[in-house]
């Protein structure tokens, strides 16, 4: 039966010391442990036997790194993310529309976690620059016309070389997790969502409309908890807390948060209203 080691909270970790302790596990080499600690998303190790996980957890706790052991078979597993492009924030529910225009009302009390992340997507484009074409001529004919074997002007192929350019595009991602009997995992990308429900409040820029959407969701789902990104986004404090290296990092941290919510009487983060 596999066990995992989870952090009680996201705190700065001593890279070398923490990795050295994790590497005491039979199947964890030091390089992997170092990588895990450097990019920690809340779950330090998984797939361990109970005795091994307990011994490592006890040593981490003695060094001041608060952790606990959890049976992986008992871990809460969220639904796969479903990207939605159209939904209305109504008084009684979040009314989600699928690609076929069908409505799927999600009652506000069933929403348990609202998670927001800002991810910089790097895109590389390749263009080709060409040098001026060169003429290959063998003497001049009548009237100065270049001749080649009795033919007309011969133009050598133009030289071209690839020019690579890397640009960064900011993307805000909002995940909405709900519990049974309406267990869902919806994902909204700020630049691909239809904000028509805002009516007269709608703005010209997607980023402005996204902010209104987040405020609406938090205002209606008052019992839901928000991740570090939601709280930083709405409060305007420490905006770096919104940043994630990639979607995989964002997803894994959400899984960790959901475990804390299901094993602790109080949630790991503030509620989504920032209280």
ABEGO torsion letter per residue (X at the ends): XBBBBBBABBBBBBAAAAAAAAAABAABBAAAAAAAAAABAGBABBGBBAAAAAAAAAAAAAAGBBBBBBBAAABBBBBBBBBBABBBBBAABBBBBBAAGBBBBBBAAABABBBBBBBBBBBBBBBBBBBBBBBBBBEBBBGGBBBBGGBBBBBBBBBBBBBBBBBBBBBBBBBBBBBOABBBBBBBBAAABBAAAAEAABBABAAAAAAAAAAAAAAABAABBBBAAAAAAAAGBGAAAABBABAAAAAAAAAAAAAAAAABABBABBBAAGX
